[in-house]
């Protein structure tokens, strides 16, 4: 009897232990779950703040030679994005949208020979580029400031032993190429150095306009007619009137209105939450975060422009930064660093501040400036960036872009302006600009530099003559306005 009782008690004990252990395992995950709370972020007077800095003195989009205006809703003009006439006996393009275009052959060699060229539209025959022994010719074309690419054209000829056909391909990394057209036979093969004109549509090609375009021409023997046999090593290829046609500027309906947010744990500095909120498609009033209880440091940055902010690919607190391409000169970028504690559902009001200043030139020339066709502005200071959590961070920005302005000067308006991204810097930042002025014939009228130091959220005004008077050297006075209404002005 005792044996039976012992067995029953032992079995009951085992069941009790199993049941207790089972209950403990089921409840454990629930104890580890952290409840999240909604943090509704309200950006105080955001629309008003964005419109507050509204000026009619913006830098204008460049007007292209022979351009025709598109729809009135687009700030885009169509015409030559790049044009090489070679009439000056150099490889510099006559018309260009951005700096940095190159022409090389056979793996990076630079051609230096020119001969009599062919006329094109208003361009005289002048010179054409000649290359001996070319097995490939590559154009690298920056697409900064380009809205779309329409077609590519050129005039080409050769010596009796030179190529009578070629293939054309494109790339955006300069290594892997995609064929555009394989066989492009010359019309006239019997007469050496005769012009053959080709135009290729590029509308069906999907291009990343933030990257360079590489166009490669590969000479071929082709059908030769009465011409001599093809000699690749000694045959001469002649090129002239190379042109890339498309739209320059920004299509308004593709402008960005984005909020970039990065939320870090205030103690561990770990990134807890980040993302991009498109308030072009959605109301910014609907923006909210879902966060567990804790202490946080957050960066909120809005970008209204045609290009994305420059941000690191991996977000680490000590190396977090932001930047804006210099050529994206109409960008309106506002931001705020905020610290807060979450203990439950809450609403947080954020007052955004400008992360940029305005650079303005007021020209005092008493002569007509209507012959000024374009003004190119490059910075002489290092690319600017804002690292809110590490003032000693090594500059991560490589941007070397330039601003291109086509002014519409009149007797009452001789000003240009652009936005300079700075971030919420604590100390004035040294800035310098190189200004080059050209007329309609692409003649350099003047080149000069100006320098100053500015904090964020001011207007820096350079006042002086755009063009030098005979026998004089003009200089610029500097005016710093630290209030947008102009009531408080500091003169230097």
C-alpha positions as CSV (number, residue, x, y, z in Angstrom):
1,X,0.0,0.0,0.0
2,X,2.8,2.3,0.9
3,X,4.4,1.7,-2.5
4,X,1.2,2.7,-4.4
5,X,0.9,5.9,-2.3
6,X,4.5,6.9,-3.1
7,X,4.0,6.3,-6.8
8,X,0.9,8.5,-6.9
9,X,2.6,11.3,-4.9
10,X,5.7,11.2,-7.2
11,X,3.6,11.4,-10.3
12,X,1.6,14.3,-9.0
13,X,4.8,16.2,-8.1
14,X,6.2,15.8,-11.6
15,X,3.0,17.1,-13.2
16,X,3.1,20.1,-10.8
17,X,6.6,21.0,-11.8
18,X,5.9,20.6,-15.5
19,X,2.8,22.8,-15.2
20,X,4.7,25.5,-13.2
21,X,7.6,25.5,-15.7
22,X,5.2,25.8,-18.7
23,X,3.4,28.8,-17.1
24,X,6.7,30.5,-16.5
25,X,7.9,30.1,-20.1
26,X,4.6,31.5,-21.5
27,X,4.7,34.7,-19.4
28,X,8.4,35.5,-19.9
29,X,8.2,37.2,-23.4
30,X,5.3,39.4,-22.2
31,X,7.4,40.7,-19.3
32,X,10.2,41.7,-21.8
33,X,8.1,43.8,-24.2
34,X,8.6,47.5,-24.0
35,X,5.5,49.6,-24.7
36,X,5.8,52.3,-27.4
37,X,4.2,55.7,-27.2
38,X,3.1,58.1,-30.0
39,X,5.1,61.3,-30.2
40,X,3.2,63.8,-32.4
41,X,5.7,66.3,-33.6
42,X,4.3,69.7,-34.6
43,X,6.5,72.1,-36.5
44,X,5.6,75.5,-35.3
45,X,4.7,78.0,-38.0
46,X,6.5,75.8,-40.5
47,X,4.8,77.2,-43.6
48,X,5.4,80.7,-42.5
49,X,9.0,80.1,-41.7
50,X,9.6,78.6,-45.2
51,X,8.0,81.5,-47.0
52,X,9.6,84.2,-44.7
53,X,12.7,84.3,-46.8
54,X,11.0,85.0,-50.1
55,X,13.0,87.1,-52.5
56,X,12.7,88.1,-56.2
57,X,16.5,88.3,-56.4
58,X,17.1,84.6,-56.8
59,X,19.8,83.3,-59.1
60,X,18.1,82.6,-62.4
61,X,18.3,79.3,-64.3
62,X,20.6,79.5,-67.3
63,X,19.3,80.2,-70.7
64,X,20.7,78.0,-73.4
65,X,21.7,79.0,-76.9
66,X,18.8,78.5,-79.3
67,X,16.6,77.5,-76.3
68,X,12.9,77.2,-76.5
69,X,10.8,77.5,-73.3
70,X,8.8,74.4,-72.3
71,X,5.5,74.5,-70.4
72,X,5.1,77.5,-68.2
73,X,4.9,75.2,-65.2
74,X,8.5,74.1,-65.8
75,X,11.6,76.0,-64.9
76,X,13.4,74.1,-67.8
77,X,14.8,75.3,-71.0
78,X,15.8,73.1,-73.9
79,X,18.9,73.5,-76.0
80,X,22.6,72.7,-76.0
81,X,23.7,71.3,-72.7
82,X,27.2,71.0,-74.1
83,X,28.8,72.1,-77.4
84,X,32.3,71.7,-78.7
85,X,33.3,73.7,-81.8
86,X,37.1,73.4,-81.1
87,X,37.5,76.8,-82.8
88,X,39.8,78.0,-80.1
89,X,42.1,75.1,-80.6
90,X,41.3,73.6,-77.2
91,X,39.2,70.8,-75.7
92,X,37.1,73.3,-73.7
93,X,33.4,73.2,-74.6
94,X,31.9,76.4,-75.9
95,X,28.7,75.7,-74.1
96,X,28.5,73.7,-70.9
97,X,26.1,73.0,-68.0
98,X,28.7,71.9,-65.4
99,X,32.5,72.0,-65.1
100,X,34.7,68.9,-65.5
101,X,33.9,67.6,-69.0
102,X,36.8,65.8,-70.6
103,X,37.7,64.2,-74.0
104,X,40.3,61.4,-74.1
105,X,41.2,58.5,-76.3
106,X,42.9,55.1,-76.1
107,X,42.6,54.7,-72.3
108,X,43.1,58.2,-71.2
109,X,45.4,60.0,-73.7
110,X,44.6,63.6,-74.3
111,X,44.4,64.7,-78.0
112,X,46.2,67.9,-78.9
113,X,46.0,68.2,-82.8
114,X,43.6,70.4,-84.7
115,X,42.9,71.0,-88.4
116,X,40.4,72.9,-90.5
117,X,36.9,72.1,-89.2
118,X,33.3,72.4,-90.5
119,X,30.8,75.1,-90.0
120,X,27.7,74.5,-87.9
121,X,24.8,77.0,-87.5
122,X,26.4,80.3,-86.4
123,X,29.8,78.7,-85.9
124,X,32.5,79.2,-88.6
125,X,34.6,76.3,-89.9
126,X,37.4,77.2,-87.5
127,X,39.1,74.1,-86.3
128,X,38.2,70.4,-85.8
129,X,39.8,67.9,-83.6
130,X,42.1,65.3,-85.2
131,X,43.2,62.0,-83.6
132,X,45.6,59.5,-85.1
133,X,45.4,55.8,-84.3
134,X,42.3,56.0,-82.2
135,X,40.7,52.7,-81.2
136,X,38.3,54.4,-78.7
137,X,37.3,58.0,-78.0
138,X,35.6,58.9,-74.7
139,X,33.7,61.9,-73.6
140,X,33.0,62.4,-69.9
141,X,30.0,64.8,-69.4
142,X,28.8,66.0,-66.0
143,X,25.0,66.0,-65.7
144,X,24.8,68.3,-62.8
145,X,22.1,70.9,-63.5
146,X,20.6,68.7,-66.3
147,X,16.8,68.1,-66.2
148,X,16.8,65.5,-69.1
149,X,19.0,64.5,-72.0
150,X,17.4,64.4,-75.5
151,X,20.0,63.6,-78.1
152,X,23.7,63.5,-78.9
153,X,25.2,64.6,-82.3
154,X,28.5,65.1,-84.0
155,X,30.2,65.7,-87.3
156,X,32.9,63.2,-88.2
157,X,35.3,62.4,-91.0
158,X,38.6,60.7,-91.6
159,X,41.7,60.3,-93.7
160,X,41.8,57.8,-96.6
161,X,43.1,55.1,-94.3
162,X,41.0,56.2,-91.3
163,X,37.7,54.6,-90.1
164,X,34.5,54.8,-92.3
165,X,32.2,53.7,-89.5
166,X,31.9,53.6,-85.8
167,X,29.8,52.3,-82.9
168,X,28.5,54.5,-80.1
169,X,27.9,53.4,-76.5
170,X,27.3,55.0,-73.1
171,X,28.2,54.4,-69.4
172,X,27.7,56.1,-66.1
173,X,30.8,54.6,-64.4
174,X,33.2,54.7,-67.2
175,X,33.7,50.9,-67.2
176,X,30.6,49.0,-68.2
177,X,29.2,50.4,-71.5
178,X,25.8,49.8,-73.1
179,X,25.5,50.0,-76.9
180,X,23.5,52.9,-78.4
181,X,24.2,52.2,-82.1
182,X,26.5,49.6,-83.5
183,X,27.1,50.4,-87.2
184,X,27.2,54.0,-88.3
185,X,28.5,54.0,-91.8
186,X,29.9,57.2,-93.3
187,X,27.9,58.6,-96.3
188,X,30.9,59.6,-98.2
189,X,33.8,57.1,-98.2
190,X,35.6,58.3,-101.3
191,X,36.7,61.8,-100.3
192,X,39.0,62.1,-97.4
193,X,38.0,64.5,-94.6
194,X,34.4,64.9,-95.8
195,X,31.9,65.7,-93.1
196,X,29.4,63.1,-92.1
197,X,26.7,64.2,-89.6
198,X,25.1,61.8,-87.0
199,X,22.4,62.5,-84.4
200,X,21.4,59.8,-81.8
201,X,18.2,60.0,-79.7
202,X,18.9,59.4,-76.0
203,X,15.3,59.8,-74.8
204,X,14.8,56.1,-74.2
205,X,17.9,55.8,-72.0
206,X,17.3,56.0,-68.2
207,X,20.1,58.2,-66.8
208,X,21.0,59.0,-63.2
209,X,21.4,62.8,-63.5
210,X,23.5,62.8,-60.3
211,X,26.2,60.9,-62.1
212,X,28.5,61.7,-65.1
213,X,27.6,60.4,-68.6
214,X,30.3,58.7,-70.5
215,X,29.9,58.4,-74.3
216,X,32.3,56.2,-76.2
217,X,33.0,56.2,-79.9
218,X,34.7,53.1,-81.3
219,X,36.1,53.6,-84.8
220,X,35.6,50.8,-87.4
221,X,36.8,50.0,-90.9
222,X,33.3,50.1,-92.3
223,X,32.4,49.9,-96.0
224,X,35.3,51.7,-97.7
225,X,34.2,52.2,-101.4
226,X,37.3,53.6,-103.2
227,X,39.1,54.5,-100.0
228,X,42.4,52.8,-99.0
229,X,42.5,49.9,-96.6
230,X,41.8,50.7,-92.9
231,X,45.0,51.3,-90.9
232,X,44.0,51.6,-87.2
233,X,47.4,52.7,-86.0
234,X,47.9,55.5,-88.6
235,X,44.5,56.4,-89.8
236,X,43.2,59.9,-88.7
237,X,39.7,60.5,-87.2
238,X,38.4,64.1,-87.3
239,X,35.6,65.3,-85.0
240,X,33.8,68.6,-84.9
241,X,30.6,70.3,-83.6
242,X,30.0,67.7,-80.8
243,X,26.7,68.5,-79.0
244,X,24.5,67.2,-76.3
245,X,21.0,68.5,-76.3
246,X,18.4,68.4,-73.5
247,X,16.8,70.4,-70.8
248,X,18.7,72.4,-68.2
249,X,17.1,73.5,-64.9
250,X,14.6,72.0,-62.6
251,X,11.2,70.6,-63.3
252,X,9.0,72.0,-60.6
253,X,6.8,68.9,-60.2
254,X,9.9,66.9,-59.3
255,X,11.0,69.2,-56.5
256,X,11.7,67.7,-53.1
257,X,9.9,68.5,-49.9
258,X,11.3,66.1,-47.4
259,X,11.8,65.8,-43.7
260,X,14.8,63.9,-42.6
261,X,14.7,62.7,-39.0
262,X,17.3,60.8,-36.9
263,X,16.5,59.9,-33.2
264,X,19.3,58.8,-30.9
265,X,19.2,57.4,-27.4
266,X,20.5,60.2,-25.2
267,X,22.5,57.8,-23.0
268,X,23.9,55.1,-25.3
269,X,23.9,57.4,-28.4
270,X,22.5,54.4,-30.4
271,X,20.3,55.3,-33.4
272,X,16.8,54.4,-32.4
273,X,14.7,55.7,-35.3
274,X,15.4,57.4,-38.7
275,X,13.7,58.0,-42.0
276,X,12.5,60.4,-44.7
277,X,9.0,61.9,-44.6
278,X,7.7,63.2,-47.9
279,X,5.6,66.3,-47.2
280,X,5.1,67.0,-50.9
281,X,2.7,64.0,-50.9
282,X,1.5,64.1,-47.3
283,X,0.8,66.8,-44.8
284,X,3.6,67.6,-42.4
285,X,0.9,68.0,-39.7
286,X,0.4,64.2,-39.8
287,X,4.0,63.4,-38.9
288,X,4.6,61.4,-35.7
289,X,7.0,59.0,-34.1
290,X,6.5,55.7,-32.1
291,X,9.1,55.5,-29.3
292,X,9.4,53.5,-26.1
293,X,10.0,55.3,-22.8
294,X,13.4,56.9,-22.6
295,X,15.5,60.0,-23.2
296,X,16.3,61.1,-26.8
297,X,18.3,63.5,-28.9
298,X,16.7,64.1,-32.3
299,X,17.7,65.9,-35.5
300,X,14.9,67.2,-37.7
301,X,15.9,68.7,-41.1
302,X,13.5,69.8,-43.9
303,X,14.7,70.2,-47.5
304,X,12.8,72.0,-50.2
305,X,14.9,71.9,-53.4
306,X,15.6,69.9,-56.5
307,X,18.2,67.6,-55.0
308,X,18.5,65.4,-51.9
309,X,20.6,66.2,-48.9
310,X,24.1,64.7,-48.6
311,X,23.9,62.3,-45.7
312,X,26.2,59.4,-44.5
313,X,25.2,55.9,-45.6
314,X,25.6,54.6,-42.1
315,X,24.5,56.7,-39.2
316,X,26.8,56.8,-36.1
317,X,26.2,59.5,-33.5
318,X,29.8,60.8,-33.5
319,X,30.1,60.9,-37.3
320,X,26.6,62.1,-38.2
321,X,26.7,65.0,-40.7
322,X,24.7,66.6,-43.5
323,X,25.5,68.7,-46.5
324,X,24.1,70.3,-49.7
325,X,25.6,70.4,-53.2
326,X,26.9,74.0,-53.8
327,X,25.2,74.0,-57.3
328,X,21.8,73.3,-55.5
329,X,21.8,77.0,-54.7
330,X,18.1,77.6,-54.3
331,X,17.7,74.9,-51.6
332,X,15.8,76.0,-48.5
333,X,17.0,73.8,-45.7
334,X,15.6,74.2,-42.1
335,X,16.4,72.2,-39.1
336,X,16.4,71.7,-35.3
337,X,18.2,69.6,-32.7
338,X,15.8,68.6,-29.9
339,X,16.2,66.7,-26.7
340,X,13.1,65.2,-25.0
341,X,12.0,62.5,-22.6
342,X,9.2,60.0,-23.4
343,X,7.0,58.7,-20.6
344,X,3.7,58.3,-22.4
345,X,1.8,59.6,-25.4
346,X,2.9,63.2,-26.0
347,X,3.0,66.1,-28.5
348,X,6.2,67.9,-29.2
349,X,6.4,71.4,-30.7
350,X,9.4,72.2,-32.8
351,X,10.5,75.6,-34.1
352,X,12.7,75.1,-37.2
353,X,15.6,77.4,-38.0
354,X,17.3,78.2,-41.2
355,X,20.3,76.1,-41.9
356,X,21.4,78.5,-44.7
357,X,22.4,82.1,-45.4
358,X,21.8,84.2,-48.5
359,X,24.8,85.5,-50.5
360,X,23.8,88.5,-52.6
361,X,25.8,90.6,-55.1
362,X,24.6,94.2,-55.8
363,X,26.5,95.6,-58.8
364,X,26.9,99.4,-58.9
365,X,28.0,99.7,-62.6
366,X,26.7,102.8,-64.2
367,X,26.9,101.1,-67.7
368,X,24.5,98.7,-69.4
369,X,25.2,95.1,-68.3
370,X,22.8,93.4,-70.8
371,X,25.8,92.0,-72.7
372,X,26.7,89.8,-69.8
373,X,25.5,86.4,-70.9
374,X,26.5,84.2,-67.9
375,X,28.2,84.3,-64.5
376,X,29.9,81.3,-63.0
377,X,30.5,81.1,-59.3
378,X,32.8,78.6,-57.6
379,X,33.7,78.5,-54.0
380,X,37.3,78.9,-52.8
381,X,36.5,77.6,-49.3
382,X,36.3,73.9,-48.5
383,X,32.9,72.2,-49.1
384,X,30.7,73.0,-46.2
385,X,29.0,70.4,-44.0
386,X,27.3,70.4,-40.6
387,X,28.2,67.7,-38.0
388,X,26.0,68.7,-35.0
389,X,27.6,66.2,-32.6
390,X,31.2,66.4,-33.5
391,X,32.8,69.7,-34.4
392,X,36.2,68.0,-35.1
393,X,34.8,65.6,-37.7
394,X,37.1,65.4,-40.8
395,X,35.3,66.9,-43.8
396,X,33.5,64.1,-45.6
397,X,32.1,66.2,-48.5
398,X,33.8,66.0,-51.9
399,X,31.4,68.3,-53.8
400,X,33.2,70.5,-56.4
401,X,30.1,71.8,-58.2
402,X,29.6,75.4,-59.4
403,X,26.7,77.8,-59.7
404,X,25.8,79.0,-63.2
405,X,23.7,82.1,-63.5
406,X,22.2,83.7,-66.6
407,X,21.3,87.2,-65.4
408,X,18.5,89.5,-66.6
409,X,20.1,92.8,-65.8
410,X,18.2,96.0,-66.3
411,X,18.7,99.7,-65.3
412,X,16.8,99.0,-62.1
413,X,18.0,95.5,-61.3
414,X,21.7,94.6,-61.2
415,X,21.7,91.9,-58.5
416,X,22.1,88.2,-58.2
417,X,21.8,85.9,-55.1
418,X,22.0,82.3,-54.0
419,X,21.6,80.3,-50.8
420,X,24.7,79.0,-48.9
421,X,24.1,76.0,-46.7
422,X,25.9,76.2,-43.4
423,X,23.9,74.3,-40.8
424,X,23.4,75.6,-37.3
425,X,27.1,76.6,-36.9
426,X,28.1,78.3,-33.6
427,X,31.1,80.3,-35.0
428,X,31.2,82.3,-38.3
429,X,32.4,80.3,-41.2
430,X,35.0,81.7,-43.6
431,X,33.6,81.7,-47.2
432,X,35.1,82.7,-50.5
433,X,33.8,82.8,-54.0
434,X,35.5,83.0,-57.4
435,X,33.3,84.9,-59.9
436,X,33.8,84.6,-63.7
437,X,31.8,86.8,-66.1
438,X,31.3,86.0,-69.8
439,X,29.6,87.7,-72.7
440,X,27.5,86.1,-75.5
441,X,30.6,85.2,-77.5
442,X,31.9,83.2,-74.6
443,X,34.7,85.8,-73.9
444,X,35.8,86.1,-70.3
445,X,35.1,89.7,-69.3
446,X,36.4,89.5,-65.8
447,X,37.4,87.1,-63.0
448,X,37.6,88.1,-59.4
449,X,37.3,86.7,-55.8
450,X,35.5,87.9,-52.7
451,X,35.9,86.7,-49.1
452,X,34.2,87.1,-45.8
453,X,33.1,85.2,-42.7
454,X,29.4,84.6,-41.8
455,X,27.3,82.7,-39.3
456,X,24.1,80.9,-40.2
457,X,20.9,82.7,-40.9
458,X,22.2,86.0,-42.2
459,X,22.4,87.9,-45.5
460,X,25.9,88.6,-46.8
461,X,25.9,91.4,-49.4
462,X,28.8,92.2,-51.7
463,X,28.4,95.7,-53.3
464,X,30.6,96.9,-56.1
465,X,31.2,97.0,-59.8
466,X,30.8,93.8,-61.8
467,X,33.0,95.0,-64.6
468,X,36.2,97.0,-64.2
469,X,36.2,100.5,-65.7
470,X,39.1,101.5,-67.9
471,X,42.2,102.1,-65.8
472,X,40.4,101.2,-62.6
473,X,40.4,98.2,-60.3
474,X,37.0,97.8,-58.6
475,X,36.6,96.4,-55.1
476,X,33.6,95.3,-53.1
477,X,32.2,96.5,-49.8
478,X,30.7,94.0,-47.5
479,X,27.4,94.4,-45.7
480,X,26.1,91.8,-43.2
481,X,22.4,91.8,-42.4
482,X,21.6,89.7,-39.4
483,X,17.9,90.4,-39.6
484,X,15.9,89.6,-42.7
485,X,13.8,92.7,-42.5
486,X,17.0,94.8,-43.0
487,X,16.5,96.8,-39.8
488,X,19.8,95.8,-38.3
489,X,22.8,96.2,-40.6
490,X,26.5,95.7,-39.8
491,X,28.9,97.4,-42.3
492,X,32.5,96.2,-42.8
